[in-house]
Amino acid sequence: MRFAASPSPFVWWSGLKELEQWVYEVESCGYDGIFSPDHYDLPVPEFPSNKLIETWTTLAYIAAKTKKVRLGTVASPVPRYVPSQLAKIIANVDILSNGRVIAGLGAGWNREEFLNYSPHGYYDDPKARVEKFLEGLQIIVKLWTEEKVTFKGKYYKLENATLLPKPVQKPHPPIWSGGFSPRMLEISAKYCNGWFVHREAWAPEKGGYGAPTPEEYSKKVELIRKYLRYYGRKEEFTFALLGWMPEKEKMKDEIKVLEKYAEFGCQYYIVEIPLKQPLSNGKYIELLRAFAREVIPSF
């Protein structure tokens, strides 16, 4: 299992020096990547703030401050963007990072973001968002891999579109899907290179599709593997998981939990800054070091 860190979507640092300090610490501690949530608006009561970073420009900045860590999103909601524009943005960050991008993409879930920041100005039902995700995903891959793209879909159209320069990674940057409905899992297996879900979000007992337990995670993994076989996919496919950074005294307990997820298929774990109780930069760096010292070597 490989490990990455997530800075959360909130502007939790007091200045660029603190952000740089956190980024340097992630890389020096041996984490494989930095994955940032992609949110423009989070008016959710349980979250502490609506003061948010812009994800891809921040990742471009981090790319200039690092040499090895992968850079990704969890996840960029394709229907909130113009898909061809998102393809251009991601390709550019892949170039600036010399091929270190993992494009985490999803269908989106936050109504206010779509109303206030999407080009359409309205929030579609889940079926339409998944359809837009699929069309957008197809457009992005075509623009990354083809010289000229003409696309005529239900929602998007392109006519002899060109995207240059192409991403550094060939045939294109890895695409990880953040969807977890059965339809999104099938799309992930057919078009993507990886899949992730938050281990504490969208719990089935609360009416969602998430995977809060290793056993539930296992069911999603097996369904994706079934679809991978059905579509004849031979490419490497990564099963990932997100979770909160534990307190220092709970690090040893975390090892046992993650061993269970690894047993059920998890290959990549991303630890996030806690959202409900934001920590100071110094405190979070202390936790980053403790996790790298006490948890990561067990895997």
Sequence and secondary structure as in RCSB ss.txt:
>XXXX:A:sequence
MRFAASPSPFVWWSGLKELEQWVYEVESCGYDGIFSPDHYDLPVPEFPSNKLIETWTTLAYIAAKTKKVRLGTVA
SPVPRYVPSQLAKIIANVDILSNGRVIAGLGAGWNREEFLNYSPHGYYDDPKARVEKFLEGLQIIVKLWTEEKVT
FKGKYYKLENATLLPKPVQKPHPPIWSGGFSPRMLEISAKYCNGWFVHREAWAPEKGGYGAPTPEEYSKKVELIR
KYLRYYGRKEEFTFALLGWMPEKEKMKDEIKVLEKYAEFGCQYYIVEIPLKQPLSNGKYIELLRAFAREVIPSF
>XXXX:A:secstr
 EEEEE  SB   SSHHHHHHHHHHHHHTT SEEEE   S    TTSS   B  HHHHHHHHHHH SS EEEES 
EEGGGS HHHHHHHHHHHHHHTTS EEEEEE    HHHHHHHSSS S   HHHHHHHHHHHHHHHHHHHH SSEE
EE SS EEEEE   S  SSSS   EEE   SHHHHHHHHHH SEE  BTTSS GGGT     SHHHHHHHHHHHH
HHHHHTT  S  EEEEEEE   GGGHHHHHHHHHHHHHTT  EEEEE  SSS   HHHHHHHHHHHHHHTGGG 
